[in-house]
């Protein structure tokens, strides 16, 4: 699999053909440090490549069913004039250090029902030099030695409500957005990010 492509399945998750996007990147950091950013509502805002996520409110995620609020502004995409609005992120899968996934509930009814998530695989120690482990290597990680984690970002709309799945509005982003977010995630893990 390349860095970014449409896929029909991932691990135990089966998605209808053409209803799932994935991107992957090897990050020179232990899985628990990467996962900590993904569990922090402010981390979601910090790594967003679309510019839609403006701020977040809520506690660090610790289990499936946890929720937090994200203040959004879709103007950066220039597609739908929704103004400023809030969505509730609802965690649907939580495996500490390995996987986190969520859906959203907001102004749009019925809820769209698409899923965003990340799968992490600790690769051990080595050099993230672009020479292997999931295509695309570590990107800006250069020649940093230490723990390596393969991070797969996915966007799945196979369980979206038929009203939205069949409307032509999905996917709401493309694989390049997932790939860009992974680069920003690496930077956030390595350099930190603004909270609150």
mmCIF file of the C-alpha atoms, coordinates in Angstrom:
data_MODEL
# 
_entry.id   MODEL 
# 
loop_
_atom_site.group_PDB 
_atom_site.id 
_atom_site.type_symbol 
_atom_site.label_atom_id 
_atom_site.label_alt_id 
_atom_site.label_comp_id 
_atom_site.label_asym_id 
_atom_site.label_entity_id 
_atom_site.label_seq_id 
_atom_site.pdbx_PDB_ins_code 
_atom_site.Cartn_x 
_atom_site.Cartn_y 
_atom_site.Cartn_z 
_atom_site.occupancy 
_atom_site.B_iso_or_equiv 
_atom_site.pdbx_formal_charge 
_atom_site.auth_seq_id 
_atom_site.auth_comp_id 
_atom_site.auth_asym_id 
_atom_site.auth_atom_id 
_atom_site.pdbx_PDB_model_num 
ATOM 1   C CA . UNK A 1 1   ? 0.000   0.000  0.000  1.00 0.00 ? 1   UNK A CA 1 
ATOM 2   C CA . UNK A 1 2   ? 1.239   3.469  -0.778 1.00 0.00 ? 2   UNK A CA 1 
ATOM 3   C CA . UNK A 1 3   ? 1.198   6.458  1.549  1.00 0.00 ? 3   UNK A CA 1 
ATOM 4   C CA . UNK A 1 4   ? -2.345  7.421  0.625  1.00 0.00 ? 4   UNK A CA 1 
ATOM 5   C CA . UNK A 1 5   ? -4.968  5.383  -1.140 1.00 0.00 ? 5   UNK A CA 1 
ATOM 6   C CA . UNK A 1 6   ? -8.505  4.174  -1.052 1.00 0.00 ? 6   UNK A CA 1 
ATOM 7   C CA . UNK A 1 7   ? -8.874  0.767  0.483  1.00 0.00 ? 7   UNK A CA 1 
ATOM 8   C CA . UNK A 1 8   ? -11.716 -1.586 1.196  1.00 0.00 ? 8   UNK A CA 1 
ATOM 9   C CA . UNK A 1 9   ? -10.570 -3.061 4.478  1.00 0.00 ? 9   UNK A CA 1 
ATOM 10  C CA . UNK A 1 10  ? -8.253  -2.530 7.389  1.00 0.00 ? 10  UNK A CA 1 
ATOM 11  C CA . UNK A 1 11  ? -7.590  -5.153 9.999  1.00 0.00 ? 11  UNK A CA 1 
ATOM 12  C CA . UNK A 1 12  ? -10.894 -6.411 11.368 1.00 0.00 ? 12  UNK A CA 1 
ATOM 13  C CA . UNK A 1 13  ? -12.822 -3.515 9.828  1.00 0.00 ? 13  UNK A CA 1 
ATOM 14  C CA . UNK A 1 14  ? -14.493 -4.293 6.514  1.00 0.00 ? 14  UNK A CA 1 
ATOM 15  C CA . UNK A 1 15  ? -15.622 -1.347 4.443  1.00 0.00 ? 15  UNK A CA 1 
ATOM 16  C CA . UNK A 1 16  ? -17.474 -1.368 1.157  1.00 0.00 ? 16  UNK A CA 1 
ATOM 17  C CA . UNK A 1 17  ? -15.140 -0.782 -1.804 1.00 0.00 ? 17  UNK A CA 1 
ATOM 18  C CA . UNK A 1 18  ? -14.515 2.902  -2.364 1.00 0.00 ? 18  UNK A CA 1 
ATOM 19  C CA . UNK A 1 19  ? -15.748 4.015  1.063  1.00 0.00 ? 19  UNK A CA 1 
ATOM 20  C CA . UNK A 1 20  ? -12.476 4.281  2.963  1.00 0.00 ? 20  UNK A CA 1 
ATOM 21  C CA . UNK A 1 21  ? -9.326  6.356  2.654  1.00 0.00 ? 21  UNK A CA 1 
ATOM 22  C CA . UNK A 1 22  ? -6.051  5.737  4.463  1.00 0.00 ? 22  UNK A CA 1 
ATOM 23  C CA . UNK A 1 23  ? -2.679  7.417  4.740  1.00 0.00 ? 23  UNK A CA 1 
ATOM 24  C CA . UNK A 1 24  ? 0.336   6.209  6.683  1.00 0.00 ? 24  UNK A CA 1 
ATOM 25  C CA . UNK A 1 25  ? 3.540   7.664  8.068  1.00 0.00 ? 25  UNK A CA 1 
ATOM 26  C CA . UNK A 1 26  ? 6.358   6.424  10.277 1.00 0.00 ? 26  UNK A CA 1 
ATOM 27  C CA . UNK A 1 27  ? 6.949   8.833  13.151 1.00 0.00 ? 27  UNK A CA 1 
ATOM 28  C CA . UNK A 1 28  ? 10.148  8.817  15.200 1.00 0.00 ? 28  UNK A CA 1 
ATOM 29  C CA . UNK A 1 29  ? 8.468   8.622  18.610 1.00 0.00 ? 29  UNK A CA 1 
ATOM 30  C CA . UNK A 1 30  ? 7.016   5.956  20.873 1.00 0.00 ? 30  UNK A CA 1 
ATOM 31  C CA . UNK A 1 31  ? 3.381   5.020  20.239 1.00 0.00 ? 31  UNK A CA 1 
ATOM 32  C CA . UNK A 1 32  ? 2.255   6.301  23.651 1.00 0.00 ? 32  UNK A CA 1 
ATOM 33  C CA . UNK A 1 33  ? 3.485   9.849  22.857 1.00 0.00 ? 33  UNK A CA 1 
ATOM 34  C CA . UNK A 1 34  ? 1.684   9.838  19.512 1.00 0.00 ? 34  UNK A CA 1 
ATOM 35  C CA . UNK A 1 35  ? -1.462  8.416  21.108 1.00 0.00 ? 35  UNK A CA 1 
ATOM 36  C CA . UNK A 1 36  ? -1.436  11.112 23.807 1.00 0.00 ? 36  UNK A CA 1 
ATOM 37  C CA . UNK A 1 37  ? -1.839  13.830 21.147 1.00 0.00 ? 37  UNK A CA 1 
ATOM 38  C CA . UNK A 1 38  ? -4.756  11.917 19.592 1.00 0.00 ? 38  UNK A CA 1 
ATOM 39  C CA . UNK A 1 39  ? -6.505  11.632 22.978 1.00 0.00 ? 39  UNK A CA 1 
ATOM 40  C CA . UNK A 1 40  ? -6.297  15.365 23.679 1.00 0.00 ? 40  UNK A CA 1 
ATOM 41  C CA . UNK A 1 41  ? -9.131  17.535 22.273 1.00 0.00 ? 41  UNK A CA 1 
ATOM 42  C CA . UNK A 1 42  ? -6.588  20.332 21.749 1.00 0.00 ? 42  UNK A CA 1 
ATOM 43  C CA . UNK A 1 43  ? -4.414  17.823 19.892 1.00 0.00 ? 43  UNK A CA 1 
ATOM 44  C CA . UNK A 1 44  ? -7.194  17.356 17.342 1.00 0.00 ? 44  UNK A CA 1 
ATOM 45  C CA . UNK A 1 45  ? -7.263  21.105 16.712 1.00 0.00 ? 45  UNK A CA 1 
ATOM 46  C CA . UNK A 1 46  ? -3.464  21.285 16.538 1.00 0.00 ? 46  UNK A CA 1 
ATOM 47  C CA . UNK A 1 47  ? -3.094  18.589 13.859 1.00 0.00 ? 47  UNK A CA 1 
ATOM 48  C CA . UNK A 1 48  ? -6.063  19.543 11.652 1.00 0.00 ? 48  UNK A CA 1 
ATOM 49  C CA . UNK A 1 49  ? -4.833  20.186 8.108  1.00 0.00 ? 49  UNK A CA 1 
ATOM 50  C CA . UNK A 1 50  ? -8.159  21.583 6.845  1.00 0.00 ? 50  UNK A CA 1 
ATOM 51  C CA . UNK A 1 51  ? -8.288  24.715 8.984  1.00 0.00 ? 51  UNK A CA 1 
ATOM 52  C CA . UNK A 1 52  ? -11.862 23.906 10.031 1.00 0.00 ? 52  UNK A CA 1 
ATOM 53  C CA . UNK A 1 53  ? -11.155 22.991 13.666 1.00 0.00 ? 53  UNK A CA 1 
ATOM 54  C CA . UNK A 1 54  ? -10.868 26.247 15.600 1.00 0.00 ? 54  UNK A CA 1 
ATOM 55  C CA . UNK A 1 55  ? -10.817 25.140 19.257 1.00 0.00 ? 55  UNK A CA 1 
ATOM 56  C CA . UNK A 1 56  ? -12.034 22.341 21.512 1.00 0.00 ? 56  UNK A CA 1 
ATOM 57  C CA . UNK A 1 57  ? -13.552 21.845 24.948 1.00 0.00 ? 57  UNK A CA 1 
ATOM 58  C CA . UNK A 1 58  ? -13.441 18.673 26.972 1.00 0.00 ? 58  UNK A CA 1 
ATOM 59  C CA . UNK A 1 59  ? -11.277 16.254 28.872 1.00 0.00 ? 59  UNK A CA 1 
ATOM 60  C CA . UNK A 1 60  ? -8.626  13.913 27.591 1.00 0.00 ? 60  UNK A CA 1 
ATOM 61  C CA . UNK A 1 61  ? -10.190 10.824 26.044 1.00 0.00 ? 61  UNK A CA 1 
ATOM 62  C CA . UNK A 1 62  ? -9.794  7.613  28.058 1.00 0.00 ? 62  UNK A CA 1 
ATOM 63  C CA . UNK A 1 63  ? -12.478 5.226  26.736 1.00 0.00 ? 63  UNK A CA 1 
ATOM 64  C CA . UNK A 1 64  ? -15.020 4.483  24.037 1.00 0.00 ? 64  UNK A CA 1 
ATOM 65  C CA . UNK A 1 65  ? -18.084 6.651  24.577 1.00 0.00 ? 65  UNK A CA 1 
ATOM 66  C CA . UNK A 1 66  ? -16.080 9.689  25.717 1.00 0.00 ? 66  UNK A CA 1 
ATOM 67  C CA . UNK A 1 67  ? -17.084 12.977 24.092 1.00 0.00 ? 67  UNK A CA 1 
ATOM 68  C CA . UNK A 1 68  ? -15.720 16.441 23.552 1.00 0.00 ? 68  UNK A CA 1 
ATOM 69  C CA . UNK A 1 69  ? -16.841 19.519 21.622 1.00 0.00 ? 69  UNK A CA 1 
ATOM 70  C CA . UNK A 1 70  ? -14.993 21.059 18.680 1.00 0.00 ? 70  UNK A CA 1 
ATOM 71  C CA . UNK A 1 71  ? -15.760 24.594 17.490 1.00 0.00 ? 71  UNK A CA 1 
ATOM 72  C CA . UNK A 1 72  ? -15.704 24.551 13.693 1.00 0.00 ? 72  UNK A CA 1 
ATOM 73  C CA . UNK A 1 73  ? -15.577 26.990 10.784 1.00 0.00 ? 73  UNK A CA 1 
ATOM 74  C CA . UNK A 1 74  ? -15.959 25.442 7.347  1.00 0.00 ? 74  UNK A CA 1 
ATOM 75  C CA . UNK A 1 75  ? -15.041 28.670 5.533  1.00 0.00 ? 75  UNK A CA 1 
ATOM 76  C CA . UNK A 1 76  ? -11.500 27.374 4.914  1.00 0.00 ? 76  UNK A CA 1 
ATOM 77  C CA . UNK A 1 77  ? -12.892 24.719 2.566  1.00 0.00 ? 77  UNK A CA 1 
ATOM 78  C CA . UNK A 1 78  ? -15.075 27.152 0.662  1.00 0.00 ? 78  UNK A CA 1 
ATOM 79  C CA . UNK A 1 79  ? -17.726 24.526 -0.087 1.00 0.00 ? 79  UNK A CA 1 
ATOM 80  C CA . UNK A 1 80  ? -20.717 24.917 2.245  1.00 0.00 ? 80  UNK A CA 1 
ATOM 81  C CA . UNK A 1 81  ? -21.592 28.129 4.061  1.00 0.00 ? 81  UNK A CA 1 
ATOM 82  C CA . UNK A 1 82  ? -22.282 26.776 7.533  1.00 0.00 ? 82  UNK A CA 1 
ATOM 83  C CA . UNK A 1 83  ? -20.796 29.683 9.444  1.00 0.00 ? 83  UNK A CA 1 
ATOM 84  C CA . UNK A 1 84  ? -19.320 28.851 12.826 1.00 0.00 ? 84  UNK A CA 1 
ATOM 85  C CA . UNK A 1 85  ? -20.774 25.749 14.433 1.00 0.00 ? 85  UNK A CA 1 
ATOM 86  C CA . UNK A 1 86  ? -19.999 23.063 16.995 1.00 0.00 ? 86  UNK A CA 1 
ATOM 87  C CA . UNK A 1 87  ? -19.716 19.311 16.645 1.00 0.00 ? 87  UNK A CA 1 
ATOM 88  C CA . UNK A 1 88  ? -19.508 16.671 19.332 1.00 0.00 ? 88  UNK A CA 1 
ATOM 89  C CA . UNK A 1 89  ? -16.774 14.106 18.822 1.00 0.00 ? 89  UNK A CA 1 
ATOM 90  C CA . UNK A 1 90  ? -17.921 10.693 20.054 1.00 0.00 ? 90  UNK A CA 1 
ATOM 91  C CA . UNK A 1 91  ? -15.195 8.102  20.578 1.00 0.00 ? 91  UNK A CA 1 
ATOM 92  C CA . UNK A 1 92  ? -16.266 4.788  19.019 1.00 0.00 ? 92  UNK A CA 1 
ATOM 93  C CA . UNK A 1 93  ? -13.061 2.772  19.380 1.00 0.00 ? 93  UNK A CA 1 
ATOM 94  C CA . UNK A 1 94  ? -10.371 3.119  22.023 1.00 0.00 ? 94  UNK A CA 1 
ATOM 95  C CA . UNK A 1 95  ? -7.454  0.717  22.421 1.00 0.00 ? 95  UNK A CA 1 
ATOM 96  C CA . UNK A 1 96  ? -4.758  2.492  24.479 1.00 0.00 ? 96  UNK A CA 1 
ATOM 97  C CA . UNK A 1 97  ? -1.616  3.064  22.468 1.00 0.00 ? 97  UNK A CA 1 
ATOM 98  C CA . UNK A 1 98  ? -3.035  1.259  19.428 1.00 0.00 ? 98  UNK A CA 1 
ATOM 99  C CA . UNK A 1 99  ? -6.232  2.729  17.996 1.00 0.00 ? 99  UNK A CA 1 
ATOM 100 C CA . UNK A 1 100 ? -8.666  5.579  18.430 1.00 0.00 ? 100 UNK A CA 1 
ATOM 101 C CA . UNK A 1 101 ? -11.703 6.300  16.238 1.00 0.00 ? 101 UNK A CA 1 
ATOM 102 C CA . UNK A 1 102 ? -14.674 8.633  16.412 1.00 0.00 ? 102 UNK A CA 1 
ATOM 103 C CA . UNK A 1 103 ? -17.773 9.874  14.690 1.00 0.00 ? 103 UNK A CA 1 
ATOM 104 C CA . UNK A 1 104 ? -19.341 13.301 15.004 1.00 0.00 ? 104 UNK A CA 1 
ATOM 105 C CA . UNK A 1 105 ? -22.734 14.705 15.869 1.00 0.00 ? 105 UNK A CA 1 
ATOM 106 C CA . UNK A 1 106 ? -23.596 18.280 14.984 1.00 0.00 ? 106 UNK A CA 1 
ATOM 107 C CA . UNK A 1 107 ? -26.104 20.501 13.198 1.00 0.00 ? 107 UNK A CA 1 
ATOM 108 C CA . UNK A 1 108 ? -26.584 18.137 10.282 1.00 0.00 ? 108 UNK A CA 1 
ATOM 109 C CA . UNK A 1 109 ? -29.439 15.688 10.884 1.00 0.00 ? 109 UNK A CA 1 
ATOM 110 C CA . UNK A 1 110 ? -29.467 12.798 10.670 1.00 0.00 ? 110 UNK A CA 1 
ATOM 111 C CA . UNK A 1 111 ? -25.804 12.593 11.749 1.00 0.00 ? 111 UNK A CA 1 
ATOM 112 C CA . UNK A 1 112 ? -23.586 11.730 8.792  1.00 0.00 ? 112 UNK A CA 1 
ATOM 113 C CA . UNK A 1 113 ? -22.170 8.630  10.466 1.00 0.00 ? 113 UNK A CA 1 
ATOM 114 C CA . UNK A 1 114 ? -18.680 8.720  8.987  1.00 0.00 ? 114 UNK A CA 1 
ATOM 115 C CA . UNK A 1 115 ? -15.697 7.614  11.064 1.00 0.00 ? 115 UNK A CA 1 
ATOM 116 C CA . UNK A 1 116 ? -12.227 9.061  11.483 1.00 0.00 ? 116 UNK A CA 1 
ATOM 117 C CA . UNK A 1 117 ? -9.452  7.171  13.212 1.00 0.00 ? 117 UNK A CA 1 
ATOM 118 C CA . UNK A 1 118 ? -5.822  6.299  13.754 1.00 0.00 ? 118 UNK A CA 1 
ATOM 119 C CA . UNK A 1 119 ? -4.093  2.937  14.147 1.00 0.00 ? 119 UNK A CA 1 
ATOM 120 C CA . UNK A 1 120 ? -0.622  2.870  15.685 1.00 0.00 ? 120 UNK A CA 1 
ATOM 121 C CA . UNK A 1 121 ? 1.960   0.117  15.447 1.00 0.00 ? 121 UNK A CA 1 
ATOM 122 C CA . UNK A 1 122 ? 5.160   0.342  17.474 1.00 0.00 ? 122 UNK A CA 1 
ATOM 123 C CA . UNK A 1 123 ? 7.955   -0.701 15.100 1.00 0.00 ? 123 UNK A CA 1 
ATOM 124 C CA . UNK A 1 124 ? 10.776  -0.783 17.616 1.00 0.00 ? 124 UNK A CA 1 
ATOM 125 C CA . UNK A 1 125 ? 13.897  1.353  17.372 1.00 0.00 ? 125 UNK A CA 1 
ATOM 126 C CA . UNK A 1 126 ? 15.651  2.449  14.256 1.00 0.00 ? 126 UNK A CA 1 
ATOM 127 C CA . UNK A 1 127 ? 16.100  5.367  11.951 1.00 0.00 ? 127 UNK A CA 1 
ATOM 128 C CA . UNK A 1 128 ? 13.182  7.134  10.338 1.00 0.00 ? 128 UNK A CA 1 
ATOM 129 C CA . UNK A 1 129 ? 15.023  8.050  7.155  1.00 0.00 ? 129 UNK A CA 1 
ATOM 130 C CA . UNK A 1 130 ? 12.389  7.399  4.542  1.00 0.00 ? 130 UNK A CA 1 
ATOM 131 C CA . UNK A 1 131 ? 13.892  3.998  3.818  1.00 0.00 ? 131 UNK A CA 1 
ATOM 132 C CA . UNK A 1 132 ? 11.028  1.758  4.859  1.00 0.00 ? 132 UNK A CA 1 
ATOM 133 C CA . UNK A 1 133 ? 8.242   0.889  7.201  1.00 0.00 ? 133 UNK A CA 1 
ATOM 134 C CA . UNK A 1 134 ? 5.020   1.956  5.599  1.00 0.00 ? 134 UNK A CA 1 
ATOM 135 C CA . UNK A 1 135 ? 6.009   4.019  2.605  1.00 0.00 ? 135 UNK A CA 1 
ATOM 136 C CA . UNK A 1 136 ? 7.016   7.614  2.802  1.00 0.00 ? 136 UNK A CA 1 
ATOM 137 C CA . UNK A 1 137 ? 9.164   6.968  5.840  1.00 0.00 ? 137 UNK A CA 1 
ATOM 138 C CA . UNK A 1 138 ? 9.301   9.512  8.564  1.00 0.00 ? 138 UNK A CA 1 
ATOM 139 C CA . UNK A 1 139 ? 9.239   12.517 6.296  1.00 0.00 ? 139 UNK A CA 1 
ATOM 140 C CA . UNK A 1 140 ? 10.731  15.359 8.324  1.00 0.00 ? 140 UNK A CA 1 
ATOM 141 C CA . UNK A 1 141 ? 12.024  12.984 10.994 1.00 0.00 ? 141 UNK A CA 1 
ATOM 142 C CA . UNK A 1 142 ? 15.295  12.864 9.086  1.00 0.00 ? 142 UNK A CA 1 
ATOM 143 C CA . UNK A 1 143 ? 17.875  10.701 10.782 1.00 0.00 ? 143 UNK A CA 1 
ATOM 144 C CA . UNK A 1 144 ? 16.420  10.665 14.290 1.00 0.00 ? 144 UNK A CA 1 
ATOM 145 C CA . UNK A 1 145 ? 17.240  7.436  16.080 1.00 0.00 ? 145 UNK A CA 1 
ATOM 146 C CA . UNK A 1 146 ? 14.885  5.938  18.616 1.00 0.00 ? 146 UNK A CA 1 
ATOM 147 C CA . UNK A 1 147 ? 11.436  4.396  18.807 1.00 0.00 ? 147 UNK A CA 1 
ATOM 148 C CA . UNK A 1 148 ? 9.449   4.331  15.577 1.00 0.00 ? 148 UNK A CA 1 
ATOM 149 C CA . UNK A 1 149 ? 5.681   4.178  15.256 1.00 0.00 ? 149 UNK A CA 1 
ATOM 150 C CA . UNK A 1 150 ? 3.731   3.539  12.084 1.00 0.00 ? 150 UNK A CA 1 
ATOM 151 C CA . UNK A 1 151 ? 0.593   5.681  12.161 1.00 0.00 ? 151 UNK A CA 1 
ATOM 152 C CA . UNK A 1 152 ? -2.317  4.976  9.826  1.00 0.00 ? 152 UNK A CA 1 
ATOM 153 C CA . UNK A 1 153 ? -4.951  7.693  9.538  1.00 0.00 ? 153 UNK A CA 1 
ATOM 154 C CA . UNK A 1 154 ? -8.262  6.544  8.124  1.00 0.00 ? 154 UNK A CA 1 
ATOM 155 C CA . UNK A 1 155 ? -11.573 8.028  7.056  1.00 0.00 ? 155 UNK A CA 1 
ATOM 156 C CA . UNK A 1 156 ? -14.453 5.594  6.525  1.00 0.00 ? 156 UNK A CA 1 
ATOM 157 C CA . UNK A 1 157 ? -17.951 6.375  5.320  1.00 0.00 ? 157 UNK A CA 1 
ATOM 158 C CA . UNK A 1 158 ? -19.195 2.815  4.747  1.00 0.00 ? 158 UNK A CA 1 
ATOM 159 C CA . UNK A 1 159 ? -21.602 3.131  7.717  1.00 0.00 ? 159 UNK A CA 1 
ATOM 160 C CA . UNK A 1 160 ? -22.730 6.656  6.849  1.00 0.00 ? 160 UNK A CA 1 
ATOM 161 C CA . UNK A 1 161 ? -26.459 7.321  6.858  1.00 0.00 ? 161 UNK A CA 1 
ATOM 162 C CA . UNK A 1 162 ? -27.779 6.515  3.344  1.00 0.00 ? 162 UNK A CA 1 
ATOM 163 C CA . UNK A 1 163 ? -29.060 10.098 2.983  1.00 0.00 ? 163 UNK A CA 1 
ATOM 164 C CA . UNK A 1 164 ? -25.457 11.333 3.080  1.00 0.00 ? 164 UNK A CA 1 
ATOM 165 C CA . UNK A 1 165 ? -23.617 8.299  1.698  1.00 0.00 ? 165 UNK A CA 1 
ATOM 166 C CA . UNK A 1 166 ? -25.724 8.368  -1.473 1.00 0.00 ? 166 UNK A CA 1 
ATOM 167 C CA . UNK A 1 167 ? -25.821 12.182 -1.816 1.00 0.00 ? 167 UNK A CA 1 
ATOM 168 C CA . UNK A 1 168 ? -22.417 12.601 -3.412 1.00 0.00 ? 168 UNK A CA 1 
ATOM 169 C CA . UNK A 1 169 ? -20.995 14.767 -0.603 1.00 0.00 ? 169 UNK A CA 1 
ATOM 170 C CA . UNK A 1 170 ? -18.774 11.981 0.731  1.00 0.00 ? 170 UNK A CA 1 
ATOM 171 C CA . UNK A 1 171 ? -15.911 11.822 1.181  1.00 0.00 ? 171 UNK A CA 1 
ATOM 172 C CA . UNK A 1 172 ? -15.728 15.276 2.742  1.00 0.00 ? 172 UNK A CA 1 
ATOM 173 C CA . UNK A 1 173 ? -11.926 15.221 2.409  1.00 0.00 ? 173 UNK A CA 1 
ATOM 174 C CA . UNK A 1 174 ? -9.341  13.363 0.381  1.00 0.00 ? 174 UNK A CA 1 
ATOM 175 C CA . UNK A 1 175 ? -6.314  11.219 1.148  1.00 0.00 ? 175 UNK A CA 1 
ATOM 176 C CA . UNK A 1 176 ? -3.980  14.203 0.792  1.00 0.00 ? 176 UNK A CA 1 
ATOM 177 C CA . UNK A 1 177 ? -5.689  15.814 3.806  1.00 0.00 ? 177 UNK A CA 1 
ATOM 178 C CA . UNK A 1 178 ? -5.058  12.656 5.840  1.00 0.00 ? 178 UNK A CA 1 
ATOM 179 C CA . UNK A 1 179 ? -1.419  12.627 4.758  1.00 0.00 ? 179 UNK A CA 1 
ATOM 180 C CA . UNK A 1 180 ? -0.982  16.319 5.615  1.00 0.00 ? 180 UNK A CA 1 
ATOM 181 C CA . UNK A 1 181 ? -2.498  15.759 9.053  1.00 0.00 ? 181 UNK A CA 1 
ATOM 182 C CA . UNK A 1 182 ? 0.044   12.980 9.689  1.00 0.00 ? 182 UNK A CA 1 
ATOM 183 C CA . UNK A 1 183 ? 2.873   15.404 8.965  1.00 0.00 ? 183 UNK A CA 1 
ATOM 184 C CA . UNK A 1 184 ? 1.383   17.925 11.373 1.00 0.00 ? 184 UNK A CA 1 
ATOM 185 C CA . UNK A 1 185 ? 0.898   15.125 13.934 1.00 0.00 ? 185 UNK A CA 1 
ATOM 186 C CA . UNK A 1 186 ? 4.592   14.318 13.758 1.00 0.00 ? 186 UNK A CA 1 
ATOM 187 C CA . UNK A 1 187 ? 5.465   17.960 14.335 1.00 0.00 ? 187 UNK A CA 1 
ATOM 188 C CA . UNK A 1 188 ? 3.054   18.156 17.296 1.00 0.00 ? 188 UNK A CA 1 
ATOM 189 C CA . UNK A 1 189 ? 4.566   15.033 18.851 1.00 0.00 ? 189 UNK A CA 1 
ATOM 190 C CA . UNK A 1 190 ? 8.112   16.320 18.416 1.00 0.00 ? 190 UNK A CA 1 
ATOM 191 C CA . UNK A 1 191 ? 7.611   20.023 19.223 1.00 0.00 ? 191 UNK A CA 1 
ATOM 192 C CA . UNK A 1 192 ? 4.400   20.287 21.218 1.00 0.00 ? 192 UNK A CA 1 
ATOM 193 C CA . UNK A 1 193 ? 1.318   22.350 20.436 1.00 0.00 ? 193 UNK A CA 1 
ATOM 194 C CA . UNK A 1 194 ? -0.921  25.061 21.849 1.00 0.00 ? 194 UNK A CA 1 
ATOM 195 C CA . UNK A 1 195 ? -3.434  23.908 24.458 1.00 0.00 ? 195 UNK A CA 1 
ATOM 196 C CA . UNK A 1 196 ? -6.551  25.753 25.524 1.00 0.00 ? 196 UNK A CA 1 
# 
